[in-house]
Amino acid sequence: MNRYFLQLSYFGKQYNGWQIQQNTKATIQGVIQENLSTLLRQDTEVIGCGRTDTGVHAKCYFAHFDCEAQNLAIEKKQWLYKLNKISPPDIAYHELIKVNETASARFDALTRTYEYHIHQQKNVFLNDLSWYTNLQLNIENMNEAAALLLQFDDFTSFSKLHTQNKTNICKIHIAKWEKQNDKLVFTITANRFLRNMVRSIVGTLIDVGTGKITIQQFIEIIEAKNRNKAGMSVPAHGLFLTDIQYPSSIFIHE
């Protein structure tokens, strides 16, 4: 068997997140497995780099799969064309890379980066891609609080309750707000993320931005390790997975 990484992007509005679940509408994983199984003419399991929730988008997502064919990477341009042709319009396949037979899209990821998009002027063209709020936000305070995230490693306060995580320890490398034209964009990079973590962090930083809580109270929320102390989870449609980094040693260059 040969193992390949598949790089793709998707618009998550119509999907119940990444992972296949019983008795739910379409999932990204389910559609990709169906596409690959059709093209490869064999049942093909796909393992993703992580779970994204219902409605979340991905500008850059990696998944791996195994197949007997050895020349897919050589013929990838034509192969990707065929794969895109049978895919729905809200999923696009961009790259195919042969990797070591033990490489994992999930466990070999060094870092993942998410962006959360907010617009404060009503814009009908952003309804599915950014969260509209007319709240008055102090970006300086939000950035001061965001920078403090790098000093902590236990993010239980921002994790969805009753998950199967063995640990809530994460290492955050970047957390910052930037104004991009008419939008505010929060960028966060970490070695791993807990379920609902980014959306609850953003919701709590919004509370800092409106003055609902102080920066000291933000610190106390992190230290409490209690989800009930943190702010709301902001809507999913403003969230994008934008980058995943892997060690170069797992890739096979032909």
N, C-alpha and C positions, 0 to 999 in steps of 0.2 A: 504493500500500500504506500501511496505517496500522500504527503500532507501539504495543503496549500492554505495561505492566508488570503481572504477576500476582503478588499476594502470597498465600502459602500456608504451611501448616505440615504436618509429617509425623512420624509415629512410624516410625523407621527400622529396626526389628528385622527385618522380612521382606525388606529390600531390600539389594542389593549396591551401596549407595552411590548417589550422584546420577547419575553418568555412564553412558550406554549403553555396554555392552561386549559383544563377541561371546562366545557360549557361556557366558553367566552367567544366573543367575536374574534376577528382575525388578529394574529400577532405577527410581528416582524419575522421572528424565527420560523414560524410556520410557513409563511410565504416563501422565504429563502430556501427552506428545505424542499418545498414543492418545486420551485424553479430549478434547483440543482438536480433533484431527482429526475425531473423531466429531461433536462439537457444531457445528463450523464447516463441516463437509462439504467439507474440503479438507485435503491433507497439510500439516501444520503443524509446523515446527521450533521447538524451545524452547531458549533459551540461558539458563543459570542464573547466579546471582551467584557461584557457586563450587562446587567439588567437595567433597562430604562423603563420608567413608568408610563402608564397610559397618557398619550398626548405629547410626550417628550419627543424632540427631534434630534437627529444626528447629522452633522455635517461631515463627520469622519467616524466611521465605525469599522472595527475589524472582527472577522469571524474566521474560524478554521474548519476545514472538512478534509476527509480522507477519500481517495479514489484510486483506482488501479491505473488510470491514464498517467503516463509519464511526460507527455509533451504539451500539457495544457499551458505551461508558462511560455513555451516557445511560440505557441499559436494563440497567445492570449488576446491579441487584438480582435481576431475573428471570433474567438470564444466568448469574449465579453460582449461583443456586438449581439451574438445570438442570445446570451443570457439577458441582456437588457431588452431585447425584442419581446421576450415572453414575460417580462416582469410588469407589474402594475406601474402606472405613471408616478406614484409617490415613493418608489424605491429605485435607486440608480446604483449600478455596479461600476467601479472605477479602476480597480487594479487587482491583479492576481499575482501572488508571489509564492514560489516554492520555499518551504521551510523544513527544518529538521523534523524527523518523524515524531519527536517528543515535544515539539513546540506547542504552546498553548496560547490562544488569543486572550484568554482570561488571566491565567496565572503568570505569564511571562511579561505582562504589561508593567513597565516601570512607573509611568505616571499617566494620569488621565486629566483632561482639561474640559471644564464646562464653562459655558457663558449663559448668563441670565439677562434677558433684554426687557427694558421698561421704556415706554414712551408716555409723555405727560401732556401731549397735545393730541386730541382725537384724530386718528388716522385710519380710515377704513381699510387701507391696504396692509395694515400691520396686525389686524385683528387675530390672526392665527399664528403670528410669529413673534409677538411681543405683548407684554401685559400693560394695559392702559390704566394709569392711575393719575388722578389730579392732586395727589398728596404733595405738599411742599416738603422737600427733602434737603437736609443739610449734608451735602456730599462729603465735606471735609470730616465731619464727625463719623460718617459711615465708613470712610477710609481708615480713620484712626482705629475704629473698632475692628474692621476687617483685618488690619495688620496684626492685631493681637491674636488672631487665630493661629498664627505661625508659632506661637509660644506654647500651644497646648497640643495634646495628642489623644485625649479621650473626648469623643464627641457624642456621648450618649444622649446629651440634651437635644441633639439635632437628628436623632435616629428614629425611624418609625418604630412604634412599640411592637413587641411580641414577634420579632424577627428571629431567624435561625442563625444570626451572626454569632460566631464564637468569641469575637472581640470587637469592641467599638474603637479600637486604637487606629488612628490614621495620621499620616504625616503630610501636612499641608505646606506646599512650597510657595504658592502665589495666591493672594486674595486681594483684589483691588477693584475699585469702581472707576470707570472712565466715561466721560461725555463724548459720544460719537454722533455728531450732527444733532438730530432732534431726539436722540435716545440716550439712556443711561445703560451701560453694559457692565455687569459684574463678571469678572473672570476669576476662576479658582482652579488651581492645579494641585493634585495630591497623588499619593501612591495608591490610594483606594478611597472609595466613598461608601457610606452607609446608605441604606434605602431612605429616600426622602431628604437626605442630608443637605443638599444644595438649596432646595426650595425652603427648608426651614431656617437655614442660615440667612438666606436673603430676607425672609419674612421678619427675622429678628433684627437684622441690620436696618430694615425699613423702620422698625420701632425706634432705633437709635436716631435715624434720620428725621423722624417727625418729633423727636423729643419725648416720646412716650416713656422711654427708658434712657438712663444715662450710660456712659461708657463703663463706669464701675458696675452698674447693674448687668451690663452685657457680660462682663467677666464673671460675675456671680452666677449667671445663668449657665455658663460653660462649666464652672466648678461644681454646680449642683448635680450634674449628671442625671437630669430629670427632664424628660421631654415636655412635661406639663408646664415647666417654667419658661420655655422658649416661646417665640412668636408663632404666628400662623405659617402654614405652608403656602407659598405663593402659587398661582395657577401654573399648570404644567406647560402650557403652550409657549411660554417665554423662555423655556430651557432648551439648550442645545449641547450635545456632546460634540466637541470641536477638534480634539486631538488625543491620540494615544501614542506613547513612545515605547519602543521595544529595544532590547539589546541587539546589536547588529549580528551577533554570533548565531542567532537562530535562523538567519536567512541563507538560502542557498543561491549563489549567483552562477547562472549557467551561461 
